């Protein structure tokens, strides 16, 4: 009987520990998104890109097809948003953050740009992966 009680206590402790880790992961991912939102709203696309995996394997899928690599994604953003009038003020509505594996999550949400050249809105799905202890976007689908 004592062994059964000990086993149940260990199982409960592991479940609580797992939930606390997942909660921390979600908070850390939200912090990346907040930093991106603030950087974008300051028209600092390079700082915004710090949330992305700096790799040729990064994938961005938008209305013009797939862009491969961090540098190409940066160039794409700079071309599409050449000035503060185009970047404007960014806000997000996060609809879901779900765990894929211990080191990967997907995020579903909406973006809203309030800007001089006309407001814009859309949706996105991001895949975050923990790389070298940091959460980075490895794939982005935005439309």
N, CA, C and O atoms as a GROMACS GRO file, in nm:
protein
  572
    1UNK      N    1   0.083  -0.120   0.000
    1UNK     CA    2   0.000   0.000   0.000
    1UNK      C    3   0.087   0.126   0.000
    1UNK      O    4   0.057   0.222  -0.070
    2UNK      N    5   0.195   0.123   0.080
    2UNK     CA    6   0.285   0.239   0.087
    2UNK      C    7   0.350   0.265  -0.049
    2UNK      O    8   0.368   0.380  -0.089
    3UNK      N    9   0.383   0.157  -0.121
    3UNK     CA   10   0.444   0.172  -0.253
    3UNK      C   11   0.346   0.235  -0.351
    3UNK      O   12   0.385   0.318  -0.434
    4UNK      N   13   0.220   0.196  -0.342
    4UNK     CA   14   0.118   0.253  -0.430
    4UNK      C   15   0.101   0.403  -0.403
    4UNK      O   16   0.091   0.482  -0.497
    5UNK      N   17   0.098   0.441  -0.277
    5UNK     CA   18   0.085   0.583  -0.241
    5UNK      C   19   0.207   0.660  -0.290
    5UNK      O   20   0.192   0.770  -0.343
    6UNK      N   21   0.326   0.605  -0.273
    6UNK     CA   22   0.448   0.669  -0.320
    6UNK      C   23   0.446   0.686  -0.471
    6UNK      O   24   0.483   0.791  -0.523
    7UNK      N   25   0.404   0.583  -0.541
    7UNK     CA   26   0.394   0.589  -0.687
    7UNK      C   27   0.296   0.698  -0.731
    7UNK      O   28   0.327   0.775  -0.822
    8UNK      N   29   0.180   0.706  -0.668
    8UNK     CA   30   0.082   0.810  -0.701
    8UNK      C   31   0.137   0.950  -0.674
    8UNK      O   32   0.116   1.042  -0.753
    9UNK      N   33   0.208   0.965  -0.563
    9UNK     CA   34   0.270   1.095  -0.530
    9UNK      C   35   0.374   1.135  -0.635
    9UNK      O   36   0.379   1.251  -0.676
   10UNK      N   37   0.455   1.040  -0.679
   10UNK     CA   38   0.555   1.068  -0.782
   10UNK      C   39   0.490   1.105  -0.915
   10UNK      O   40   0.536   1.195  -0.984
   11UNK      N   41   0.383   1.036  -0.949
   11UNK     CA   42   0.312   1.066  -1.074
   11UNK      C   43   0.253   1.207  -1.069
   11UNK      O   44   0.259   1.280  -1.168
   12UNK      N   45   0.196   1.244  -0.957
   12UNK     CA   46   0.139   1.378  -0.941
   12UNK      C   47   0.248   1.484  -0.951
   12UNK      O   48   0.230   1.588  -1.015
   13UNK      N   49   0.361   1.459  -0.887
   13UNK     CA   50   0.473   1.554  -0.890
   13UNK      C   51   0.525   1.572  -1.032
   13UNK      O   52   0.555   1.684  -1.072
   14UNK      N   53   0.535   1.463  -1.107
   14UNK     CA   54   0.582   1.472  -1.246
   14UNK      C   55   0.484   1.550  -1.332
   14UNK      O   56   0.525   1.628  -1.417
   15UNK      N   57   0.356   1.529  -1.309
   15UNK     CA   58   0.253   1.602  -1.385
   15UNK      C   59   0.261   1.752  -1.356
   15UNK      O   60   0.255   1.832  -1.449
   16UNK      N   61   0.274   1.789  -1.231
   16UNK     CA   62   0.285   1.931  -1.193
   16UNK      C   63   0.411   1.991  -1.253
   16UNK      O   64   0.408   2.102  -1.305
   17UNK      N   65   0.524   1.918  -1.246
   17UNK     CA   66   0.650   1.966  -1.302
   17UNK      C   67   0.636   1.987  -1.452
   17UNK      O   68   0.682   2.089  -1.504
   18UNK      N   69   0.574   1.893  -1.522
   18UNK     CA   70   0.553   1.903  -1.666
   18UNK      C   71   0.466   2.024  -1.700
   18UNK      O   72   0.495   2.097  -1.795
   19UNK      N   73   0.358   2.046  -1.622
   19UNK     CA   74   0.271   2.161  -1.647
   19UNK      C   75   0.346   2.292  -1.623
   19UNK      O   76   0.328   2.388  -1.697
   20UNK      N   77   0.431   2.296  -1.518
   20UNK     CA   78   0.508   2.417  -1.490
   20UNK      C   79   0.607   2.445  -1.603
   20UNK      O   80   0.626   2.561  -1.640
   21UNK      N   81   0.670   2.341  -1.658
   21UNK     CA   82   0.762   2.360  -1.771
   21UNK      C   83   0.688   2.412  -1.893
   21UNK      O   84   0.736   2.502  -1.962
   22UNK      N   85   0.571   2.355  -1.919
   22UNK     CA   86   0.493   2.399  -2.035
   22UNK      C   87   0.448   2.545  -2.017
   22UNK      O   88   0.450   2.623  -2.112
   23UNK      N   89   0.408   2.579  -1.897
   23UNK     CA   90   0.368   2.717  -1.868
   23UNK      C   91   0.486   2.812  -1.889
   23UNK      O   92   0.468   2.921  -1.945
   24UNK      N   93   0.605   2.773  -1.845
   24UNK     CA   94   0.724   2.855  -1.865
   24UNK      C   95   0.755   2.869  -2.013
   24UNK      O   96   0.786   2.979  -2.060
   25UNK      N   97   0.747   2.759  -2.088
   25UNK     CA   98   0.772   2.764  -2.232
   25UNK      C   99   0.677   2.863  -2.300
   25UNK      O  100   0.719   2.945  -2.381
   26UNK      N  101   0.550   2.855  -2.266
   26UNK     CA  102   0.450   2.944  -2.326
   26UNK      C  103   0.479   3.090  -2.290
   26UNK      O  104   0.470   3.178  -2.376
   27UNK      N  105   0.514   3.115  -2.166
   27UNK     CA  106   0.551   3.252  -2.125
   27UNK      C  107   0.673   3.301  -2.200
   27UNK      O  108   0.679   3.417  -2.241
   28UNK      N  109   0.773   3.214  -2.219
   28UNK     CA  110   0.894   3.252  -2.292
   28UNK      C  111   0.863   3.281  -2.439
   28UNK      O  112   0.917   3.375  -2.497
   29UNK      N  113   0.776   3.201  -2.500
   29UNK     CA  114   0.735   3.224  -2.639
   29UNK      C  115   0.658   3.356  -2.649
   29UNK      O  116   0.680   3.434  -2.743
   30UNK      N  117   0.569   3.382  -2.555
   30UNK     CA  118   0.496   3.509  -2.555
   30UNK      C  119   0.591   3.628  -2.540
   30UNK      O  120   0.566   3.734  -2.596
   31UNK      N  121   0.699   3.610  -2.465
   31UNK     CA  122   0.799   3.717  -2.449
   31UNK      C  123   0.869   3.745  -2.582
   31UNK      O  124   0.898   3.861  -2.613
   32UNK      N  125   0.896   3.642  -2.660
   32UNK     CA  126   0.955   3.661  -2.793
   32UNK      C  127   0.859   3.741  -2.881
   32UNK      O  128   0.900   3.834  -2.950
   33UNK      N  129   0.732   3.703  -2.878
   33UNK     CA  130   0.632   3.773  -2.959
   33UNK      C  131   0.616   3.919  -2.916
   33UNK      O  132   0.599   4.007  -3.000
   34UNK      N  133   0.622   3.944  -2.786
   34UNK     CA  134   0.613   4.082  -2.737
   34UNK      C  135   0.732   4.164  -2.785
   34UNK      O  136   0.716   4.278  -2.828
   35UNK      N  137   0.852   4.106  -2.776
   35UNK     CA  138   0.972   4.177  -2.823
   35UNK      C  139   0.962   4.206  -2.973
   35UNK      O  140   1.002   4.313  -3.018
   36UNK      N  141   0.909   4.112  -3.048
   36UNK     CA  142   0.890   4.134  -3.192
   36UNK      C  143   0.789   4.247  -3.217
   36UNK      O  144   0.812   4.334  -3.301
   37UNK      N  145   0.679   4.244  -3.144
   37UNK     CA  146   0.576   4.348  -3.161
   37UNK      C  147   0.634   4.486  -3.133
   37UNK      O  148   0.609   4.580  -3.209
   38UNK      N  149   0.710   4.499  -3.026
   38UNK     CA  150   0.768   4.628  -2.990
   38UNK      C  151   0.871   4.673  -3.093
   38UNK      O  152   0.875   4.790  -3.130
   39UNK      N  153   0.955   4.580  -3.139
   39UNK     CA  154   1.057   4.614  -3.239
   39UNK      C  155   0.991   4.659  -3.369
   39UNK      O  156   1.031   4.759  -3.428
   40UNK      N  157   0.890   4.585  -3.413
   40UNK     CA  158   0.820   4.620  -3.537
   40UNK      C  159   0.760   4.759  -3.526
   40UNK      O  160   0.770   4.840  -3.619
   41UNK      N  161   0.697   4.787  -3.414
   41UNK     CA  162   0.630   4.915  -3.394
   41UNK      C  163   0.728   5.032  -3.385
   41UNK      O  164   0.688   5.148  -3.397
   42UNK      N  165   0.858   5.002  -3.364
   42UNK     CA  166   0.964   5.103  -3.367
   42UNK      C  167   1.029   5.108  -3.505
   42UNK      O  168   1.130   5.176  -3.524
   43UNK      N  169   0.972   5.037  -3.602
   43UNK     CA  170   1.027   5.027  -3.737
   43UNK      C  171   1.168   4.967  -3.736
   43UNK      O  172   1.253   5.007  -3.816
   44UNK      N  173   1.193   4.874  -3.646
   44UNK     CA  174   1.324   4.810  -3.635
   44UNK      C  175   1.310   4.664  -3.680
   44UNK      O  176   1.294   4.574  -3.598
   45UNK      N  177   1.317   4.644  -3.810
   45UNK     CA  178   1.295   4.512  -3.866
   45UNK      C  179   1.408   4.415  -3.827
   45UNK      O  180   1.382   4.297  -3.806
   46UNK      N  181   1.531   4.465  -3.817
   46UNK     CA  182   1.642   4.378  -3.776
   46UNK      C  183   1.618   4.323  -3.636
   46UNK      O  184   1.640   4.204  -3.612
   47UNK      N  185   1.573   4.408  -3.543
   47UNK     CA  186   1.543   4.362  -3.408
   47UNK      C  187   1.423   4.266  -3.409
   47UNK      O  188   1.423   4.166  -3.336
   48UNK      N  189   1.324   4.295  -3.490
   48UNK     CA  190   1.208   4.206  -3.507
   48UNK      C  191   1.254   4.067  -3.550
   48UNK      O  192   1.201   3.966  -3.503
   49UNK      N  193   1.352   4.061  -3.639
   49UNK     CA  194   1.402   3.935  -3.693
   49UNK      C  195   1.480   3.852  -3.590
   49UNK      O  196   1.508   3.735  -3.616
   50UNK      N  197   1.514   3.911  -3.476
   50UNK     CA  198   1.583   3.835  -3.371
   50UNK      C  199   1.498   3.719  -3.319
   50UNK      O  200   1.551   3.624  -3.261
   51UNK      N  201   1.367   3.726  -3.340
   51UNK     CA  202   1.279   3.617  -3.298
   51UNK      C  203   1.284   3.497  -3.390
   51UNK      O  204   1.232   3.390  -3.357
   52UNK      N  205   1.346   3.514  -3.507
   52UNK     CA  206   1.357   3.406  -3.605
   52UNK      C  207   1.490   3.332  -3.593
   52UNK      O  208   1.591   3.388  -3.549
   53UNK      N  209   1.489   3.206  -3.633
   53UNK     CA  210   1.608   3.123  -3.638
   53UNK      C  211   1.700   3.178  -3.745
   53UNK      O  212   1.659   3.188  -3.861
   54UNK      N  213   1.821   3.213  -3.709
   54UNK     CA  214   1.916   3.270  -3.805
   54UNK      C  215   1.983   3.155  -3.879
   54UNK      O  216   2.095   3.116  -3.847
   55UNK      N  217   1.912   3.103  -3.978
   55UNK     CA  218   1.955   2.984  -4.052
   55UNK      C  219   1.900   2.988  -4.194
   55UNK      O  220   1.796   3.048  -4.220
   56UNK      N  221   1.972   2.923  -4.283
   56UNK     CA  222   1.923   2.907  -4.420
   56UNK      C  223   1.802   2.814  -4.425
   56UNK      O  224   1.734   2.806  -4.528
   57UNK      N  225   1.776   2.742  -4.315
   57UNK     CA  226   1.664   2.648  -4.310
   57UNK      C  227   1.534   2.712  -4.262
   57UNK      O  228   1.429   2.646  -4.263
   58UNK      N  229   1.538   2.839  -4.221
   58UNK     CA  230   1.415   2.910  -4.185
   58UNK      C  231   1.322   2.912  -4.306
   58UNK      O  232   1.367   2.929  -4.420
   59UNK      N  233   1.192   2.895  -4.281
   59UNK     CA  234   1.094   2.900  -4.390
   59UNK      C  235   0.986   3.003  -4.356
   59UNK      O  236   0.929   3.002  -4.247
   60UNK      N  237   0.959   3.091  -4.451
   60UNK     CA  238   0.850   3.188  -4.439
   60UNK      C  239   0.758   3.166  -4.558
   60UNK      O  240   0.801   3.172  -4.673
   61UNK      N  241   0.630   3.141  -4.529
   61UNK     CA  242   0.533   3.116  -4.635
   61UNK      C  243   0.428   3.227  -4.632
   61UNK      O  244   0.350   3.237  -4.537
   62UNK      N  245   0.427   3.308  -4.736
   62UNK     CA  246   0.333   3.419  -4.745
   62UNK      C  247   0.263   3.420  -4.880
   62UNK      O  248   0.263   3.320  -4.952
   63UNK      N  249   0.204   3.534  -4.912
   63UNK     CA  250   0.125   3.544  -5.036
   63UNK      C  251   0.209   3.528  -5.162
   63UNK      O  252   0.155   3.498  -5.269
   64UNK      N  253   0.341   3.549  -5.152
   64UNK     CA  254   0.429   3.534  -5.269
   64UNK      C  255   0.501   3.400  -5.273
   64UNK      O  256   0.596   3.383  -5.348
   65UNK      N  257   0.455   3.304  -5.191
   65UNK     CA  258   0.518   3.173  -5.189
   65UNK      C  259   0.614   3.158  -5.071
   65UNK      O  260   0.606   3.232  -4.973
   66UNK      N  261   0.704   3.061  -5.082
   66UNK     CA  262   0.796   3.029  -4.973
   66UNK      C  263   0.926   3.107  -4.989
   66UNK      O  264   0.986   3.109  -5.097
   67UNK      N  265   0.969   3.169  -4.882
   67UNK     CA  266   1.101   3.232  -4.874
   67UNK      C  267   1.186   3.146  -4.782
   67UNK      O  268   1.144   3.113  -4.671
   68UNK      N  269   1.304   3.110  -4.829
   68UNK     CA  270   1.394   3.025  -4.751
   68UNK      C  271   1.509   3.107  -4.695
   68UNK      O  272   1.571   3.186  -4.766
   69UNK      N  273   1.535   3.089  -4.566
   69UNK     CA  274   1.653   3.149  -4.504
   69UNK      C  275   1.625   3.281  -4.434
   69UNK      O  276   1.537   3.358  -4.473
   70UNK      N  277   1.705   3.305  -4.328
   70UNK     CA  278   1.691   3.426  -4.246
   70UNK      C  279   1.720   3.552  -4.328
   70UNK      O  280   1.642   3.648  -4.323
   71UNK      N  281   1.830   3.553  -4.402
   71UNK     CA  282   1.867   3.672  -4.481
   71UNK      C  283   1.761   3.705  -4.585
   71UNK      O  284   1.725   3.822  -4.602
   72UNK      N  285   1.711   3.605  -4.654
   72UNK     CA  286   1.608   3.628  -4.755
   72UNK      C  287   1.478   3.678  -4.692
   72UNK      O  288   1.408   3.760  -4.750
   73UNK      N  289   1.447   3.627  -4.574
   73UNK     CA  290   1.326   3.673  -4.504
   73UNK      C  291   1.343   3.819  -4.462
   73UNK      O  292   1.249   3.898  -4.474
   74UNK      N  293   1.460   3.855  -4.412
   74UNK     CA  294   1.489   3.994  -4.377
   74UNK      C  295   1.473   4.085  -4.500
   74UNK      O  296   1.409   4.189  -4.493
   75UNK      N  297   1.531   4.045  -4.612
   75UNK     CA  298   1.519   4.124  -4.736
   75UNK      C  299   1.373   4.138  -4.778
   75UNK      O  300   1.330   4.245  -4.822
   76UNK      N  301   1.297   4.030  -4.765
   76UNK     CA  302   1.156   4.033  -4.801
   76UNK      C  303   1.080   4.134  -4.717
   76UNK      O  304   1.002   4.214  -4.769
   77UNK      N  305   1.105   4.131  -4.585
   77UNK     CA  306   1.039   4.227  -4.496
   77UNK      C  307   1.079   4.371  -4.531
   77UNK      O  308   0.994   4.459  -4.537
   78UNK      N  309   1.206   4.394  -4.553
   78UNK     CA  310   1.253   4.531  -4.583
   78UNK      C  311   1.194   4.584  -4.714
   78UNK      O  312   1.163   4.702  -4.725
   79UNK      N  313   1.178   4.495  -4.811
   79UNK     CA  314   1.120   4.536  -4.939
   79UNK      C  315   0.970   4.566  -4.924
   79UNK      O  316   0.920   4.664  -4.978
   80UNK      N  317   0.900   4.482  -4.850
   80UNK     CA  318   0.755   4.497  -4.835
   80UNK      C  319   0.718   4.610  -4.738
   80UNK      O  320   0.609   4.666  -4.747
   81UNK      N  321   0.809   4.643  -4.645
   81UNK     CA  322   0.782   4.744  -4.543
   81UNK      C  323   0.899   4.842  -4.538
   81UNK      O  324   0.978   4.840  -4.444
   82UNK      N  325   0.910   4.929  -4.640
   82UNK     CA  326   1.030   5.014  -4.654
   82UNK      C  327   1.039   5.133  -4.558
   82UNK      O  328   1.145   5.194  -4.548
   83UNK      N  329   0.931   5.166  -4.489
   83UNK     CA  330   0.936   5.285  -4.403
   83UNK      C  331   0.841   5.268  -4.283
   83UNK      O  332   0.762   5.174  -4.278
   84UNK      N  333   0.851   5.360  -4.189
   84UNK     CA  334   0.764   5.362  -4.071
   84UNK      C  335   0.616   5.369  -4.112
   84UNK      O  336   0.530   5.310  -4.046
   85UNK      N  337   0.588   5.440  -4.221
   85UNK     CA  338   0.450   5.448  -4.271
   85UNK      C  339   0.396   5.309  -4.307
   85UNK      O  340   0.276   5.286  -4.300
   86UNK      N  341   0.486   5.218  -4.347
   86UNK     CA  342   0.446   5.084  -4.387
   86UNK      C  343   0.444   4.985  -4.270
   86UNK      O  344   0.360   4.895  -4.266
   87UNK      N  345   0.538   5.002  -4.176
   87UNK     CA  346   0.539   4.910  -4.062
   87UNK      C  347   0.429   4.945  -3.963
   87UNK      O  348   0.358   4.856  -3.916
   88UNK      N  349   0.414   5.073  -3.932
   88UNK     CA  350   0.307   5.116  -3.842
   88UNK      C  351   0.319   5.056  -3.704
   88UNK      O  352   0.428   5.024  -3.657
   89UNK      N  353   0.205   5.039  -3.639
   89UNK     CA  354   0.200   4.982  -3.505
   89UNK      C  355   0.138   4.843  -3.514
   89UNK      O  356   0.028   4.825  -3.566
   90UNK      N  357   0.212   4.744  -3.463
   90UNK     CA  358   0.170   4.604  -3.471
   90UNK      C  359   0.102   4.560  -3.342
   90UNK      O  360   0.146   4.593  -3.232
   91UNK      N  361  -0.005   4.484  -3.357
   91UNK     CA  362  -0.066   4.415  -3.242
   91UNK      C  363  -0.098   4.273  -3.285
   91UNK      O  364  -0.121   4.244  -3.403
   92UNK      N  365  -0.098   4.184  -3.186
   92UNK     CA  366  -0.128   4.044  -3.208
   92UNK      C  367  -0.250   4.003  -3.127
   92UNK      O  368  -0.276   4.059  -3.020
   93UNK      N  369  -0.323   3.907  -3.178
   93UNK     CA  370  -0.420   3.834  -3.098
   93UNK      C  371  -0.377   3.688  -3.108
   93UNK      O  372  -0.384   3.627  -3.215
   94UNK      N  373  -0.332   3.633  -2.997
   94UNK     CA  374  -0.287   3.494  -2.995
   94UNK      C  375  -0.408   3.406  -2.966
   94UNK      O  376  -0.472   3.420  -2.861
   95UNK      N  377  -0.439   3.317  -3.058
   95UNK     CA  378  -0.556   3.230  -3.044
   95UNK      C  379  -0.522   3.094  -2.983
   95UNK      O  380  -0.608   3.032  -2.921
   96UNK      N  381  -0.398   3.048  -3.001
   96UNK     CA  382  -0.361   2.917  -2.948
   96UNK      C  383  -0.210   2.903  -2.948
   96UNK      O  384  -0.142   2.945  -3.042
   97UNK      N  385  -0.158   2.843  -2.842
   97UNK     CA  386  -0.019   2.800  -2.836
   97UNK      C  387  -0.023   2.655  -2.789
   97UNK      O  388  -0.069   2.625  -2.679
   98UNK      N  389   0.025   2.565  -2.874
   98UNK     CA  390   0.016   2.422  -2.844
   98UNK      C  391   0.152   2.355  -2.859
   98UNK      O  392   0.230   2.384  -2.949
   99UNK      N  393   0.177   2.264  -2.768
   99UNK     CA  394   0.302   2.188  -2.766
   99UNK      C  395   0.300   2.082  -2.875
   99UNK      O  396   0.202   2.010  -2.891
  100UNK      N  397   0.410   2.073  -2.948
  100UNK     CA  398   0.427   1.969  -3.049
  100UNK      C  399   0.515   1.858  -2.988
  100UNK      O  400   0.479   1.740  -2.988
  101UNK      N  401   0.630   1.900  -2.938
  101UNK     CA  402   0.723   1.811  -2.868
  101UNK      C  403   0.780   1.891  -2.751
  101UNK      O  404   0.740   2.006  -2.729
  102UNK      N  405   0.872   1.833  -2.676
  102UNK     CA  406   0.930   1.904  -2.562
  102UNK      C  407   1.000   2.033  -2.603
  102UNK      O  408   1.009   2.126  -2.522
  103UNK      N  409   1.051   2.040  -2.726
  103UNK     CA  410   1.124   2.159  -2.767
  103UNK      C  411   1.060   2.229  -2.888
  103UNK      O  412   1.129   2.300  -2.962
  104UNK      N  413   0.929   2.209  -2.908
  104UNK     CA  414   0.862   2.274  -3.021
  104UNK      C  415   0.715   2.301  -2.989
  104UNK      O  416   0.646   2.220  -2.928
  105UNK      N  417   0.669   2.418  -3.033
  105UNK     CA  418   0.529   2.459  -3.017
  105UNK      C  419   0.483   2.524  -3.147
  105UNK      O  420   0.565   2.573  -3.225
  106UNK      N  421   0.352   2.525  -3.168
  106UNK     CA  422   0.298   2.610  -3.275
  106UNK      C  423   0.210   2.716  -3.212
  106UNK      O  424   0.149   2.696  -3.107
  107UNK      N  425   0.205   2.830  -3.280
  107UNK     CA  426   0.127   2.944  -3.234
  107UNK      C  427   0.034   2.984  -3.348
  107UNK      O  428   0.077   3.004  -3.461
  108UNK      N  429  -0.095   2.996  -3.317
  108UNK     CA  430  -0.195   3.045  -3.413
  108UNK      C  431  -0.240   3.182  -3.366
  108UNK      O  432  -0.270   3.202  -3.249
  109UNK      N  433  -0.246   3.276  -3.459
  109UNK     CA  434  -0.288   3.409  -3.417
  109UNK      C  435  -0.325   3.498  -3.533
  109UNK      O  436  -0.328   3.458  -3.649
  110UNK      N  437  -0.355   3.622  -3.496
  110UNK     CA  438  -0.390   3.726  -3.592
  110UNK      C  439  -0.298   3.844  -3.570
  110UNK      O  440  -0.256   3.872  -3.457
  111UNK      N  441  -0.265   3.914  -3.678
  111UNK     CA  442  -0.188   4.037  -3.665
  111UNK      C  443  -0.271   4.153  -3.718
  111UNK      O  444  -0.354   4.138  -3.807
  112UNK      N  445  -0.244   4.268  -3.660
  112UNK     CA  446  -0.312   4.391  -3.702
  112UNK      C  447  -0.209   4.502  -3.709
  112UNK      O  448  -0.136   4.526  -3.613
  113UNK      N  449  -0.204   4.570  -3.824
  113UNK     CA  450  -0.114   4.683  -3.843
  113UNK      C  451  -0.196   4.810  -3.857
  113UNK      O  452  -0.280   4.821  -3.947
  114UNK      N  453  -0.171   4.904  -3.770
  114UNK     CA  454  -0.232   5.036  -3.781
  114UNK      C  455  -0.123   5.126  -3.839
  114UNK      O  456  -0.020   5.148  -3.776
  115UNK      N  457  -0.147   5.178  -3.961
  115UNK     CA  458  -0.040   5.249  -4.030
  115UNK      C  459  -0.091   5.358  -4.123
  115UNK      O  460  -0.208   5.362  -4.160
  116UNK      N  461   0.000   5.446  -4.159
  116UNK     CA  462  -0.031   5.562  -4.242
  116UNK      C  463  -0.076   5.524  -4.383
  116UNK      O  464  -0.163   5.590  -4.441
  117UNK      N  465  -0.020   5.418  -4.439
  117UNK     CA  466  -0.052   5.380  -4.576
  117UNK      C  467  -0.177   5.291  -4.584
  117UNK      O  468  -0.208   5.237  -4.690
  118UNK      N  469  -0.246   5.277  -4.473
  118UNK     CA  470  -0.364   5.192  -4.468
  118UNK      C  471  -0.342   5.074  -4.376
  118UNK      O  472  -0.237   5.010  -4.378
  119UNK      N  473  -0.440   5.047  -4.296
  119UNK     CA  474  -0.430   4.938  -4.200
  119UNK      C  475  -0.429   4.803  -4.272
  119UNK      O  476  -0.480   4.790  -4.384
  120UNK      N  477  -0.371   4.706  -4.206
  120UNK     CA  478  -0.367   4.571  -4.262
  120UNK      C  479  -0.386   4.470  -4.149
  120UNK      O  480  -0.347   4.494  -4.035
  121UNK      N  481  -0.447   4.358  -4.182
  121UNK     CA  482  -0.469   4.251  -4.086
  121UNK      C  483  -0.453   4.118  -4.156
  121UNK      O  484  -0.463   4.108  -4.278
  122UNK      N  485  -0.428   4.016  -4.078
  122UNK     CA  486  -0.416   3.883  -4.134
  122UNK      C  487  -0.400   3.781  -4.023
  122UNK      O  488  -0.422   3.811  -3.905
  123UNK      N  489  -0.363   3.662  -4.062
  123UNK     CA  490  -0.346   3.556  -3.964
  123UNK      C  491  -0.209   3.492  -3.984
  123UNK      O  492  -0.143   3.513  -4.086
  124UNK      N  493  -0.166   3.414  -3.884
  124UNK     CA  494  -0.037   3.347  -3.894
  124UNK      C  495  -0.037   3.217  -3.816
  124UNK      O  496  -0.117   3.196  -3.725
  125UNK      N  497   0.055   3.132  -3.856
  125UNK     CA  498   0.089   3.012  -3.780
  125UNK      C  499   0.241   3.008  -3.774
  125UNK      O  500   0.308   3.008  -3.876
  126UNK      N  501   0.293   3.005  -3.653
  126UNK     CA  502   0.437   3.002  -3.631
  126UNK      C  503   0.475   2.869  -3.568
  126UNK      O  504   0.400   2.814  -3.487
  127UNK      N  505   0.590   2.818  -3.605
  127UNK     CA  506   0.647   2.703  -3.536
  127UNK      C  507   0.771   2.752  -3.462
  127UNK      O  508   0.866   2.802  -3.523
  128UNK      N  509   0.767   2.737  -3.330
  128UNK     CA  510   0.880   2.775  -3.245
  128UNK      C  511   0.956   2.649  -3.206
  128UNK      O  512   0.897   2.544  -3.180
  129UNK      N  513   1.088   2.661  -3.202
  129UNK     CA  514   1.174   2.551  -3.157
  129UNK      C  515   1.277   2.609  -3.061
  129UNK      O  516   1.329   2.719  -3.083
  130UNK      N  517   1.306   2.535  -2.957
  130UNK     CA  518   1.408   2.578  -2.861
  130UNK      C  519   1.544   2.539  -2.917
  130UNK      O  520   1.576   2.420  -2.931
  131UNK      N  521   1.624   2.640  -2.949
  131UNK     CA  522   1.756   2.620  -3.009
  131UNK      C  523   1.858   2.690  -2.922
  131UNK      O  524   1.849   2.811  -2.898
  132UNK      N  525   1.955   2.615  -2.875
  132UNK     CA  526   2.059   2.669  -2.785
  132UNK      C  527   1.998   2.746  -2.668
  132UNK      O  528   2.047   2.852  -2.630
  133UNK      N  529   1.890   2.691  -2.613
  133UNK     CA  530   1.827   2.749  -2.495
  133UNK      C  531   1.735   2.867  -2.522
  133UNK      O  532   1.683   2.926  -2.428
  134UNK      N  533   1.714   2.902  -2.650
  134UNK     CA  534   1.627   3.015  -2.685
  134UNK      C  535   1.516   2.970  -2.778
  134UNK      O  536   1.537   2.884  -2.864
  135UNK      N  537   1.398   3.028  -2.759
  135UNK     CA  538   1.286   2.999  -2.848
  135UNK      C  539   1.299   3.083  -2.975
  135UNK      O  540   1.308   3.206  -2.969
  136UNK      N  541   1.299   3.016  -3.090
  136UNK     CA  542   1.312   3.082  -3.219
  136UNK      C  543   1.203   3.031  -3.313
  136UNK      O  544   1.161   2.916  -3.306
  137UNK      N  545   1.158   3.120  -3.400
  137UNK     CA  546   1.062   3.081  -3.504
  137UNK      C  547   1.141   3.012  -3.614
  137UNK      O  548   1.236   3.068  -3.669
  138UNK      N  549   1.102   2.888  -3.646
  138UNK     CA  550   1.169   2.814  -3.753
  138UNK      C  551   1.083   2.808  -3.880
  138UNK      O  552   1.133   2.778  -3.988
  139UNK      N  553   0.954   2.838  -3.864
  139UNK     CA  554   0.863   2.840  -3.980
  139UNK      C  555   0.750   2.939  -3.949
  139UNK      O  556   0.698   2.945  -3.838
  140UNK      N  557   0.716   3.016  -4.052
  140UNK     CA  558   0.614   3.121  -4.039
  140UNK      C  559   0.525   3.115  -4.160
  140UNK      O  560   0.572   3.123  -4.274
  141UNK      N  561   0.396   3.102  -4.137
  141UNK     CA  562   0.297   3.112  -4.244
  141UNK      C  563   0.210   3.232  -4.209
  141UNK      O  564   0.137   3.230  -4.110
  142UNK      N  565   0.217   3.335  -4.289
  142UNK     CA  566   0.141   3.458  -4.265
  142UNK      C  567   0.066   3.497  -4.390
  142UNK      O  568   0.118   3.488  -4.501
  143UNK      N  569  -0.057   3.540  -4.371
  143UNK     CA  570  -0.136   3.586  -4.485
  143UNK      C  571  -0.233   3.694  -4.440
  143UNK      O  572  -0.310   3.746  -4.521
   0.00000   0.00000   0.00000
